[in-house]
Amino acid sequence: MAPEGFRLIPAPRPKRRGPKTNLYEDVIRAFMSSSEHSVIVELPDKQPLTIAKGLRRAISTLEVDVRVAVRKDSVYLLR
């Protein structure tokens, strides 16, 4: 028996919030199709560490040979 003062309401699991990996996969694909050896990645309203984490996850998913570096407030993609 549950204690008084609260109740449990059945509900579907909420969807995850935040950007999907597809955004970061698109950034990686664009970088791979360019001829640049290194670029700075800027995404509006995103913190550098958030961008770096998303890019690393996309690199892992796509299995490409690209590195991510964070220096001060900039995120770099490197070949």
N, C-alpha and C positions, 0 to 999 in steps of 0.2 A: 504494500500500500504506500502511495506517495504522500509525502508531507503536505500539509495544507499551504495555500498561498501561491501555488504555481500550477501550470498545466502544460502538457506536451501536445503540440498540434502537428499532425502529419503534414509534411510539405515536400515537394520535390527538391532535389539537390540544386542549389543555385549555380548558375554558370560562372566560370572564371572571369574575372575582370582583367582589364589590361590589354596591351597589344598582343596580337597573335604573332607567332614566330614568322608568319608569312611576310610581314613588314621587313624583318631583319633578313630573311632569305632573299627578298627582292634586292636589298642593299648589297648583299654578298654577290648575287648574280650580276648586278650592274658593275660591281668592282671587277669581277672576273672577266667580263666582256670588254672592259676598258684596257688600255695599254699602260696605265699608270702603275708604278711600283709601290707607291704609298699615297694614301688619301686621308683627309680628315673627314669624319662623319659627323654631321650635325642633324639632329632631329628636334623640331620645336617641342618645347615643354617636357623634355626628357633630361634627366640627370646623366652625367657621363658614365657613372657606374651602371646605371640601368641600361644604357645603350650598349656598353661593353658586354654585359651579361647576355643580352639578347643576341648580340652578334656571335658570341662564343657558342651559344646554343645552336644557332643557325649553321655555323661552320661545322659543328659536330654532326648535325642532321644531314647536311649536304656532302660531308666528307671531302672537303677541299683543303688545299694546302695554303691557308691564309692565317695570319696572326693578328691579334688585336693588342694594341698598346694604349694605355691611358697615361697621359702626361699633363699635369696640372688640370685644366678644364677641357682638354681635347681628347678625342678618341680617334685613334689611327688604325687603318687597315693596312697591313704590310704583306707583300708577297715574299 
